[in-house]
Amino acid sequence: MTMASNVTYRDLDASEALNAIISKRLHKLERYCSDIQHSRVVLDSPHNHKHKGKEFRATVEIDIKGSPITISQNDPSIHVAVRDAFDVAERKLKSHAEQLQAKRQRQRPHTMSHEDSSTFDEAANY
């Protein structure tokens, strides 16, 4: 399933290199969770901070069936902010997928295998 995605630049010039990196990382996220419906990446430079200097912010918003995920990372380098935001998004999606798998396993009724039933029969004979 191909998800829809938007990349928005605020107070920054659009970059083909960043677009390529973002597209690659978004496709990588699809491997971890097939429930992604839409994604949005916002890159901006909020303001010049008095003590920290120029900061960039990368925000990744992922719409998943059930619960959206939003991650923001700030850094003096826009490339590092994008990398860190996608690293966090990857960890969160892996965790989300594991939780869904565990939930599905809890809901699935346990069926006895042949080995389980033979030990059950042996225990009943005592």
C-alpha positions in Angstrom: 0.0 0.0 0.0 1.5 3.3 -1.0 1.0 6.1 1.5 0.4 9.7 0.7 3.1 12.1 1.9 3.8 15.8 2.1 7.1 17.6 2.6 6.7 21.3 3.7 9.5 23.8 4.1 8.9 26.8 6.3 11.4 29.7 6.2 13.7 27.4 4.2 14.5 26.9 0.6 13.4 23.5 -0.8 16.2 21.0 -1.3 16.2 18.1 -3.8 18.8 16.3 -1.6 16.6 16.6 1.5 13.5 15.5 -0.5 15.4 12.4 -1.7 16.5 11.5 1.9 13.0 12.0 3.2 11.4 9.9 0.5 13.9 7.1 1.1 13.3 7.2 4.9 9.5 7.3 4.4 9.7 4.1 2.2 11.8 2.5 4.9 9.1 3.2 7.5 6.6 1.4 5.4 8.5 -1.8 6.0 7.9 -1.6 9.8 4.2 -0.8 9.7 1.7 -1.4 6.9 -1.0 0.6 8.7 0.5 4.0 7.7 -2.2 6.0 5.9 -0.5 9.4 5.5 2.7 11.1 6.4 3.8 14.7 6.6 7.3 16.1 7.1 7.7 19.8 8.1 11.1 21.4 8.0 11.5 24.8 9.5 13.7 27.3 11.2 11.7 28.6 14.1 13.9 31.6 15.0 17.4 32.6 15.9 17.8 31.6 19.5 19.7 34.1 21.6 22.1 31.5 23.2 22.0 28.5 20.9 22.2 30.3 17.5 20.3 29.1 14.5 18.2 25.9 15.1 16.4 23.8 12.6 13.4 21.7 13.4 12.2 18.5 11.6 8.8 17.3 12.4 7.5 13.9 11.2 3.8 13.3 11.5 2.6 9.7 10.7 -1.1 8.9 10.5 -1.6 5.3 11.6 -4.9 3.5 11.9 -5.9 4.1 15.5 -3.2 6.6 16.7 -1.1 9.2 15.0 2.6 9.6 15.8 4.3 13.0 15.9 8.0 13.5 16.4 10.0 16.7 16.4 13.8 17.1 16.6 15.8 20.3 16.8 19.4 20.7 15.7 21.8 23.3 14.3 22.0 21.1 11.1 18.8 20.4 9.2 20.2 17.0 8.0 20.9 15.9 11.6 17.4 17.0 12.7 15.9 14.9 9.8 18.0 11.9 10.6 17.2 12.0 14.3 13.5 12.5 13.7 13.3 9.5 11.4 15.4 7.4 13.8 12.8 8.1 16.6 9.9 7.5 14.2 11.4 4.1 13.2 11.7 3.1 16.9 8.2 4.1 17.6 6.8 2.3 14.6 8.7 -0.9 15.5 7.3 -0.6 19.1 3.8 0.0 17.7 4.0 -3.1 15.4 5.2 -5.2 18.3 2.3 -4.1 20.4 -0.2 -4.9 17.7 1.3 -8.3 17.2 1.2 -9.1 20.9 -2.4 -7.9 21.0 -3.3 -10.1 18.1 -1.7 -13.1 19.8 -3.6 -12.5 23.0 -6.9 -12.3 21.1 -6.2 -15.5 19.1 -7.7 -18.6 20.9 -5.1 -21.1 21.9 -5.5 -24.4 20.1 -4.1 -27.6 21.5 -1.5 -29.4 19.4 -1.3 -33.2 19.3 1.6 -33.1 21.8 -0.3 -30.9 24.3 -3.3 -33.2 24.2 -1.2 -36.4 24.8 0.3 -34.8 28.0 -3.2 -33.7 29.0 -4.4 -37.3 28.6 -1.5 -38.7 30.6 -2.2 -36.2 33.4 -5.9 -37.2 33.4 -5.0 -40.9 34.0 -3.4 -40.1 37.4 
